[in-house]
Amino acid sequence: MGKVPAMGRKEDKEKRQPNPQKTLSTSVDVDAKLQQAISLYQIGQLQQAEQICQQILKDFPQHANAIHLLGVIAYQVEEYKIATDLISRAIGIDSGQSLFYINLGNVLQEQGRLEESIQAYQQAIHLQPDHADAYSNLGIVLQKQGRLEESIQAYQQAIRIQPEHTGAYSNLIFAQDFHLDIGLKEQQVERQKWNQRFILPLSGSIQSHPNDRNPDRRLKIGYVSADFKRHSAAQGFGQLILNYNQAQFDVFCYSGVVKEDEITKRFKDAASGWYSTRGKSDEELVEQIRNDEIDILIDLSGHTDGNRLLAFGYKPAPIQVTGMGHDAPGVTTIDYRLTTPIRTQPEEEKHFVEAPVYLDFFMGFMIPLEIPSVGYLPAYENGYVTFGCLNRFSKVSDDSLELWASLLKRIPDSKLLLKSGELNDMELRGRTIDHLSHLGVAPNKVILLGGTSQYEHLNTYNQVDISLDPFPYGGGITTFESLCMGSPVVGLTGGLKQSHRNSSAILSPLGLNEWVAKTKDEYVEIACHWA
């Protein structure tokens, strides 16, 4: 899921390339300088772009576009407070540009200020009702608030305005994973539409592959992702890059990371080759992959933020694989998808275009560099049981909350702890408390926590006796983290889609079938039994 800038995709997610738009300047010279800064920004040369903006502001301190671009650059490097101040300052000078409000919404969203973000996107739409990016980005924040129907409507409106908006399409496909009433068949239909619109037209550009056919040489494996950094997706695929057999394979990483960190460095040190895709077109990326003579190219994103699925449409490698990071994207030029017998039922195979490769696990788990000690069972000290869910809040459906409320009523004095970055937003906290109160759960039985560092996030499990998996979109890395920190997970399997089977696909191979329920009633009974 990726926020899309006003000119072009953010995928692209993002993350993140909101493209500033040139408007009327005070002089031809300044106008040319600003365009130069924008061009440098778009190819990832942020420092050079920043320097030009600072030069402009020396002569024209109130130049709104230059100030706005500085704010967007700060956003790219995750300096969100600075970005908010700069973009707000630009709006104070020129309040008539919808793009300013879109990028303000993006920055506010990253800070968990979801209601303010919505207001910014709505103002952008007020100024420019046919702005597809404003609707697509509005859909993302609505989804984070759990307002799924409204988010889907926003994505659909973005597509109506701009049918070639690949980011809005991917956002819509991603959102369907969270919808209780949209099953696998319907999900694949939407993927087929995406494939027909964006991938099939590229078939004429597919070329033969010049790869050396010597069977004794090392195979070249290429991984494509914007998440080679501290990110949950990297925890799922990280060991593939850190622990491969260097005698048999060369590993190349095609990275869309903007702000690199210590995890990025680990991947860089382990890889045989590293190529930044930041600011590169699909054609440029395809040319690089072909020049590297990659044998097997692996998509690590699916339809999530920062994906480069269009590059896979050119078939730059003889074998292409997907299935890690997100469900298979439905791309006909991708040959195989990684799955498990639990995630994909035999009768469901007819809905996929990628051939299955069945594994015991559909994802791995890279243990964080810093991890707290596992504490004693919280119930021993508290005198009551604490159930918890540390998944992203957009996974916590109304049906999940209703089921958990019935569980709390069954266990006297038990409490429910919910933790997510989205819960930094006070309005969302208030609505969640109100919703649970309506379901008969008193506010003093609910603990709501916002985003923290990864170490503090993991340490929160020392406050949780039993983790509750949400549905219909079950946990992945969150399930692994909970188990790693000694908190067992109650999961619900079955359902109409693969994401509903995430936790069971993790728990069952580990011999934890007794924690996996097939019905909602059984889910409650398992939680009550262990409580």
Secondary structure, DSSP 8 states (H G I E B T S, - for coil): -----SSS-S---------------SSHHHHHHHHHHHHHHHTT-HHHHHHHHHHHHHH-TT-HHHHHHHHHHHHHTT-HHHHHHHHHHHHHH-TT-HHHHHHHHHHHHHTT-HHHHHHHHHHHHHH-TT-HHHHHHHHHHHHHTT-HHHHHHHHHHHHHH-TT-HHHHHHHHHHHTT-TT--HHHHHHHHHHHIIIIIGGGGGG---------TTS-EEEEEEES--SSSHHHHHHHHHHHS--TTTEEEEEEE--SS--HHHHHHHHH-SEEEE-TT--HHHHHHHHHHTT-SEEEES-TTSTT--HHHHTT--SSEEEE-SSSS----TT--EEEE-TTTS-GGGGGG-SSEEEE-S-S------SS-------HHHHHSS-EEEE-S-GGG--HHHHHHHHHHHHHSTT-EEEEE-GGGG-HHHHHHHHHHHHHTT--GGGEEEE----HHHHHHGGGG-SEEE--SSS--SHHHHHHHHTT--EEEE--SSSGGGGHHHHHHGGGT-GGGEESSHHHHHHHHHHH-
